[in-house]
Amino acid sequence: MPRKSSINITTNDWESRADEIAAKIIAGGIVLFPTETVYGLGALPNENGVQLLIDLKLRPKGKPFQLLISDLDKLGKYGVNPSPLAMKVMETFWPGPLTIVLDVTPGLFPFGLAPSGNVGFRMPAHGLCLDLVRRCGGALAASSANVTGNPEPRTCSEALRQFSGRLDASIDGGPTGDSLHSTVISVRNGDITVIRKGAVSEARLREVEESYQASKVSDNNNPNV
């Protein structure tokens, strides 16, 4: 694969070069960026963008990527109708390190994003990352910036060592710290299932679930509601 001429900036350059970086993704490229958890790779959520991520990460086909979104309104664009509990979870933990798997309208996403008819959505809490997603239309196919099987990188340099010459742009936001990766959950039939443990603890999720269940009981016992 020919080496790409990559744009490399720091967060100090973001305001002056944000449109230039977003244009790389909009033109079909792939960008490395910081999040509040680990460094990530992002591309457009179409067939070409997802294939770029698969090839770059040497990722097995059928293992889905997540979709970063800029705001809750984007869910309606993809035919998502979250349950009341799912909405409560998102309103509690978003923006933040929580990925929630939701059913989507068939045919709107490439197989690599929705192999089972659902997509893992996340609204990141990192300001630069969220701004990048907004500038690219409000949604990005994304994954941690590591070759499959390698540790998830917490610095830009760690990621670049794996993908040198293969990215269209990179944004160095400094070390991401010791935060865990995002927690991944699904919400079905009024219950939360933890698929992958991460930065949002199961105990906090259960508090929200119990609060929701208690409110339902209260509403059922109140004939005026």
C-alpha positions in Angstrom: 0.0 0.0 0.0 1.5 3.4 -1.0 2.4 5.7 2.0 0.0 8.6 2.5 1.0 12.2 3.0 -0.5 12.8 6.4 -1.5 16.0 8.2 -0.3 15.9 11.8 -1.5 18.5 14.3 -1.9 19.0 18.1 -5.0 20.2 19.9 -3.4 23.7 19.9 -3.9 23.8 16.1 -7.5 22.5 16.2 -9.4 25.8 15.8 -7.4 26.9 12.8 -7.2 23.5 11.1 -10.4 21.7 12.1 -12.1 22.1 8.8 -9.0 20.8 7.0 -9.0 17.7 9.2 -12.7 17.1 8.8 -12.4 17.5 5.0 -10.0 14.5 5.0 -12.7 12.3 6.4 -15.4 13.7 4.3 -13.3 13.0 1.2 -13.1 9.3 2.2 -10.0 9.3 4.5 -9.3 8.1 8.0 -8.1 10.1 10.9 -6.5 9.4 14.3 -7.9 11.4 17.3 -8.0 11.5 21.1 -11.1 10.6 23.1 -11.8 10.6 26.8 -10.8 7.0 27.0 -8.2 5.9 24.4 -7.1 7.1 20.9 -9.5 6.3 18.1 -9.7 6.0 14.4 -12.6 7.5 12.5 -14.0 7.3 9.0 -17.4 7.9 7.3 -20.0 5.3 8.2 -20.3 3.9 4.7 -18.9 0.8 2.9 -15.7 2.5 2.0 -15.1 4.0 5.4 -15.8 0.8 7.2 -13.6 -1.2 4.8 -10.7 1.2 5.5 -11.0 0.5 9.2 -11.2 -3.2 8.7 -8.1 -3.2 6.5 -6.1 -0.8 8.8 -6.8 -2.7 12.0 -6.6 -6.2 10.4 -10.0 -6.8 12.0 -12.0 -10.0 11.5 -15.1 -9.4 9.4 -18.3 -9.6 11.3 -16.9 -7.8 14.4 -18.7 -4.5 14.5 -17.4 -1.0 14.9 -19.1 1.6 17.0 -20.8 4.8 15.7 -19.8 8.0 17.3 -22.6 10.6 17.2 -22.7 14.3 18.0 -26.2 14.5 19.5 -29.3 12.4 20.3 -31.2 13.8 17.3 -29.0 11.7 15.1 -30.6 8.5 16.4 -33.9 9.4 14.5 -31.9 9.7 11.3 -31.1 6.0 11.5 -34.6 4.8 12.4 -33.7 4.2 16.1 -36.6 4.3 18.5 -35.0 3.9 22.0 -37.0 2.5 24.8 -37.7 4.7 27.8 -35.0 3.0 29.8 -32.5 3.3 27.0 -33.3 7.0 26.8 -32.8 7.4 30.5 -29.4 5.7 30.3 -28.3 7.9 27.4 -29.5 11.1 29.1 -27.6 10.0 32.3 -24.3 9.0 30.8 -24.0 10.9 27.5 -21.7 12.5 26.5 -19.4 9.9 28.1 -17.7 6.5 27.9 -20.8 4.4 27.3 -21.7 2.5 24.1 -25.3 1.4 23.8 -26.3 -1.2 21.2 -29.6 -0.3 19.5 -31.6 -1.7 16.7 -31.4 0.2 13.4 -33.4 0.4 10.2 -32.2 -2.4 7.9 -30.1 -1.3 5.0 -28.9 2.0 6.4 -25.5 0.8 7.4 -22.8 -1.4 5.9 -22.3 -4.9 7.3 -19.2 -3.9 9.2 -21.3 -1.5 11.4 -24.5 -3.5 11.7 -23.7 -7.2 11.2 -26.6 -8.2 13.4 -29.1 -5.5 12.6 -28.0 -3.2 15.5 -25.3 -0.6 16.1 -23.2 0.4 19.1 -23.8 4.2 19.5 -21.7 6.5 21.6 -21.6 10.3 22.2 -18.0 11.1 23.3 -17.3 13.5 26.1 -14.0 14.7 24.6 -14.7 18.2 23.3 -12.3 18.0 20.2 -13.6 14.5 19.3 -17.2 15.6 19.6 -16.5 18.7 17.4 -14.8 16.5 14.8 -17.9 14.3 14.7 -20.1 17.3 14.2 -18.0 18.7 11.4 -18.2 15.4 9.6 -22.0 15.3 9.5 -22.7 14.1 13.0 -21.7 10.5 12.8 -18.4 8.6 12.4 -17.6 4.9 12.2 -14.9 4.5 14.8 -12.7 2.1 16.7 -9.7 2.2 19.1 -6.5 3.1 17.2 -4.7 -0.3 17.4 -4.1 -3.2 15.2 -6.4 -6.0 16.4 -4.8 -7.8 19.3 -2.5 -5.0 20.3 -3.0 -2.8 23.4 -5.3 0.2 23.0 -3.1 3.3 22.7 -3.2 6.1 25.2 -0.9 8.5 23.3 -0.8 9.6 19.7 2.8 8.3 19.3 1.8 4.8 20.3 -0.9 4.7 17.7 1.3 6.3 15.0 3.9 3.6 15.5 1.3 1.1 14.3 -0.1 3.1 11.4 2.7 5.2 10.1 2.1 6.4 6.5 -1.4 4.9 6.4 -3.5 7.7 7.9 -4.8 10.9 6.3 -4.4 12.9 9.5 -3.7 12.6 13.2 -4.5 14.8 16.2 -2.2 14.7 19.2 -4.1 15.5 22.3 -1.5 14.3 24.8 -1.9 11.2 27.0 -5.5 10.1 27.6 -4.7 9.0 31.2 -5.7 5.8 32.9 -9.4 5.7 31.9 -10.9 2.4 30.8 -12.4 1.9 27.4 -16.1 2.6 27.0 -18.6 0.3 28.7 -20.8 -1.5 26.1 -24.4 -2.4 27.0 -27.7 -3.4 25.4 -31.1 -2.5 26.7 -34.0 -5.0 26.0 -37.3 -5.7 27.7 -36.6 -3.2 30.4 -33.2 -4.7 31.4 -29.6 -3.6 31.0 -27.1 -6.2 29.8 -23.4 -5.4 30.2 -21.6 -6.7 27.1 -18.2 -5.3 27.9 -17.1 -3.8 31.2 -15.4 -0.4 31.1 -15.3 3.2 32.4 -19.0 3.3 33.5 -19.4 0.8 36.3 -22.1 -1.8 36.4 -23.1 -0.5 39.8 -23.9 2.9 38.3 -25.9 1.3 35.5 -27.9 -0.7 38.0 -28.7 2.5 40.0 -30.3 3.9 36.8 -32.1 0.7 36.1 -33.5 0.5 39.6 -34.5 4.1 39.5 -36.4 3.6 36.3 -38.1 0.5 37.6 -39.2 2.3 40.7 -40.6 5.2 38.7 -42.6 2.7 36.7 -44.1 1.1 39.8 -44.9 4.6 41.1 -46.6 5.6 37.9 -48.7 2.4 37.8 -49.8 3.0 41.4 -50.8 6.6 40.6 -54.0 6.8 38.6 -53.5 10.5 37.9 -50.4 9.9 35.9 
